[in-house]
Amino acid sequence: MTNLNLDSAKTAVLSMDIQKAPVRRSSMFRERNVGQAAKSVLEAARKAGILVIHVVIDYQPAFFSPKNKFLQKIRIPILSAPDADVVELLEIVDDVKPVGDEPVIRKPRMNPFYGTALESMLRSRDIDTVVLMGVATEFVVEAAARHAADADYRVIVLEDCCAAFSDEAHRVSLHIMDHLATLATSGDFLGSV
């Protein structure tokens, strides 16, 4: 087990896109019990006084650009569903729902820092370490890791609290993020708070 040397006053856990639509597409989420691992991290973070921030997909029709290939791929399944189904598809899964007044950042793109108040929220609280988890590893988690590393945050990715849309994508993304972040597990986090 790795001691992550976390300062609870300067650390934030970002729980990203753990919503019904992406979770349903990721068999890895179910097979690896990612929801339970993420739940244990959030519970420990709350007890330790670590800031928990939820990041969610907020794909509104006005946000879609025909030039953005990623958005076009997900646009049809989400926006072709009846309104009630869209709301349900974008709900955070039960294991990791926000508690109390935990902030929820709604993002219009893959990167949770782009077009959101996330960076301002982190800077205003003097956060210097971000702990990342979410679905999908190769999209939101990697985008967040790249941005956070460029913005000089200490970045920790909890690999067992992430799921991709394939095992290969998960492995490749973790290999890339190993150059940007500390790769750790939920057990490492629990042993460090």
C-alpha positions as CSV (number, residue, x, y, z in Angstrom):
1,M,0.0,0.0,0.0
2,T,1.2,3.5,-0.9
3,N,0.9,6.4,1.5
4,L,-0.3,9.3,-0.6
5,N,0.5,11.9,2.1
6,L,-2.7,13.8,1.6
7,D,-3.4,17.1,3.3
8,S,-7.2,17.1,3.7
9,A,-7.5,20.9,3.6
10,K,-5.7,21.0,0.2
11,T,-7.2,17.9,-1.4
12,A,-10.3,17.5,-3.5
13,V,-11.8,14.2,-4.8
14,L,-13.4,14.6,-8.2
15,S,-16.1,12.0,-8.9
16,M,-16.7,12.3,-12.7
17,D,-19.4,11.2,-15.0
18,I,-20.5,8.3,-12.8
19,Q,-23.9,8.6,-14.3
20,K,-26.3,5.9,-15.6
21,A,-25.6,6.4,-19.4
22,P,-21.8,5.9,-19.3
23,V,-22.0,3.3,-16.5
24,R,-24.4,1.2,-18.6
25,R,-21.9,1.3,-21.5
26,S,-19.0,0.1,-19.3
27,S,-19.1,-3.6,-18.5
28,M,-15.8,-2.9,-16.6
29,F,-17.7,-0.8,-14.1
30,R,-19.8,-3.7,-13.0
31,E,-17.2,-6.5,-13.4
32,R,-14.6,-4.6,-11.2
33,N,-17.1,-3.2,-8.6
34,V,-16.0,0.3,-9.4
35,G,-19.2,1.7,-7.8
36,Q,-18.3,0.2,-4.4
37,A,-14.7,1.2,-4.6
38,A,-15.7,4.8,-5.4
39,K,-18.3,4.8,-2.7
40,S,-15.7,3.8,-0.1
41,V,-13.4,6.6,-1.2
42,L,-16.2,9.2,-1.0
43,E,-17.2,8.0,2.5
44,A,-13.6,8.2,3.7
45,A,-13.1,11.6,2.1
46,R,-16.2,13.0,3.8
47,K,-15.1,11.7,7.2
48,A,-11.6,13.2,6.7
49,G,-13.0,16.6,5.7
50,I,-11.8,16.4,2.1
51,L,-13.7,18.3,-0.5
52,V,-15.8,16.1,-2.7
53,I,-16.9,17.5,-6.1
54,H,-19.2,15.7,-8.5
55,V,-18.8,16.4,-12.2
56,V,-21.6,15.4,-14.6
57,I,-22.3,15.4,-18.3
58,D,-24.7,18.2,-19.1
59,Y,-25.2,17.7,-22.8
60,Q,-27.8,20.2,-23.9
61,P,-28.8,20.5,-27.6
62,A,-27.3,24.0,-27.7
63,F,-23.9,22.6,-26.7
64,F,-23.5,20.3,-29.7
65,S,-21.2,21.3,-32.5
66,P,-21.2,19.4,-35.8
67,K,-17.3,19.8,-35.7
68,N,-16.9,17.9,-32.4
69,K,-16.7,14.2,-33.3
70,F,-17.0,12.9,-29.7
71,L,-20.2,14.9,-29.1
72,Q,-21.7,13.8,-32.3
73,K,-21.2,10.1,-31.3
74,I,-23.0,10.5,-28.1
75,R,-25.6,13.0,-29.3
76,I,-27.9,10.6,-31.1
77,P,-28.4,8.1,-28.2
78,I,-28.9,10.8,-25.6
79,L,-31.0,13.3,-27.5
80,S,-33.1,10.8,-29.4
81,A,-34.4,9.4,-26.1
82,P,-37.6,10.8,-24.6
83,D,-37.0,13.7,-22.2
84,A,-37.8,11.6,-19.1
85,D,-35.3,9.0,-20.3
86,V,-32.6,11.6,-20.8
87,V,-33.0,12.9,-17.3
88,E,-32.7,9.3,-16.0
89,L,-29.7,8.5,-18.2
90,L,-27.8,11.5,-16.8
91,E,-28.5,10.8,-13.1
92,I,-25.5,10.0,-10.9
93,V,-25.6,6.4,-9.8
94,D,-26.8,5.6,-6.3
95,D,-23.4,4.5,-4.9
96,V,-21.9,7.9,-5.5
97,K,-24.7,10.4,-5.2
98,P,-23.9,13.8,-3.7
99,V,-24.4,14.2,0.0
100,G,-25.6,17.5,1.6
101,D,-24.3,20.5,-0.2
102,E,-21.5,18.8,-2.2
103,P,-20.9,20.8,-5.4
104,V,-22.0,19.4,-8.7
105,I,-20.2,20.8,-11.7
106,R,-22.1,20.5,-15.0
107,K,-19.7,20.3,-18.0
108,P,-20.5,20.8,-21.7
109,R,-17.5,18.9,-22.9
110,M,-15.2,15.9,-22.0
111,N,-12.8,18.0,-20.0
112,P,-14.3,19.0,-16.6
113,F,-12.3,22.2,-16.4
114,Y,-13.4,23.5,-19.8
115,G,-16.3,25.9,-19.7
116,T,-17.0,25.3,-16.0
117,A,-16.3,26.9,-12.6
118,L,-14.2,23.9,-11.4
119,E,-10.8,25.7,-11.5
120,S,-12.1,28.7,-9.7
121,M,-13.7,26.5,-7.1
122,L,-10.4,24.6,-6.5
123,R,-8.2,27.8,-6.5
124,S,-10.6,29.6,-4.1
125,R,-10.2,26.8,-1.6
126,D,-6.4,26.6,-2.1
127,I,-6.6,23.0,-3.3
128,D,-3.3,21.7,-4.7
129,T,-4.1,18.0,-5.0
130,V,-6.9,16.4,-7.1
131,V,-7.9,12.8,-6.7
132,L,-9.6,11.6,-9.8
133,M,-12.1,8.8,-10.4
134,G,-14.8,8.3,-13.0
135,V,-16.2,6.8,-16.2
136,A,-14.6,6.7,-18.7
137,T,-11.0,6.4,-17.9
138,E,-10.0,7.3,-21.5
139,F,-12.2,10.3,-21.7
140,V,-13.1,12.4,-18.6
141,V,-10.5,11.0,-16.3
142,E,-7.6,11.4,-18.8
143,A,-8.9,14.8,-19.9
144,A,-9.0,16.0,-16.3
145,A,-5.5,14.5,-15.5
146,R,-4.0,16.3,-18.5
147,H,-5.6,19.6,-17.6
148,A,-4.8,19.4,-13.9
149,A,-1.2,18.4,-14.6
150,D,-0.8,21.4,-16.9
151,A,-2.3,23.6,-14.2
152,D,0.3,22.4,-11.7
153,Y,-2.0,20.4,-9.5
154,R,-0.7,17.2,-7.9
155,V,-2.8,14.6,-9.7
156,I,-3.8,11.2,-8.2
157,V,-5.8,8.7,-10.3
158,L,-7.5,5.9,-8.4
159,E,-7.4,3.2,-11.1
160,D,-9.9,0.9,-9.4
161,C,-12.4,3.7,-9.2
162,C,-12.2,4.3,-12.9
163,A,-13.8,2.3,-15.7
164,A,-13.4,2.5,-19.5
165,F,-15.5,1.2,-22.4
166,S,-12.9,-1.6,-22.9
167,D,-10.0,-3.2,-21.0
168,E,-7.6,-2.1,-23.6
169,A,-8.7,1.6,-23.5
170,H,-8.4,1.5,-19.7
171,R,-4.8,0.0,-19.8
172,V,-3.6,2.4,-22.5
173,S,-5.1,5.5,-20.7
174,L,-3.5,4.5,-17.4
175,H,-0.2,4.0,-19.1
176,I,-0.4,7.5,-20.5
177,M,-1.6,9.0,-17.2
178,D,1.3,7.4,-15.4
179,H,3.4,10.2,-17.0
180,L,1.0,12.9,-15.6
181,A,-0.2,11.5,-12.3
182,T,0.3,9.2,-9.4
183,L,-1.6,6.0,-10.1
184,A,-3.0,4.6,-6.9
185,T,-5.9,2.5,-5.6
186,S,-8.9,3.0,-3.3
187,G,-6.9,1.0,-0.7
188,D,-4.0,3.5,-1.0
189,F,-6.5,6.4,-0.5
190,L,-8.2,4.7,2.5
191,G,-4.9,4.1,4.1
192,S,-3.8,7.7,3.6
193,V,-6.7,9.6,5.1
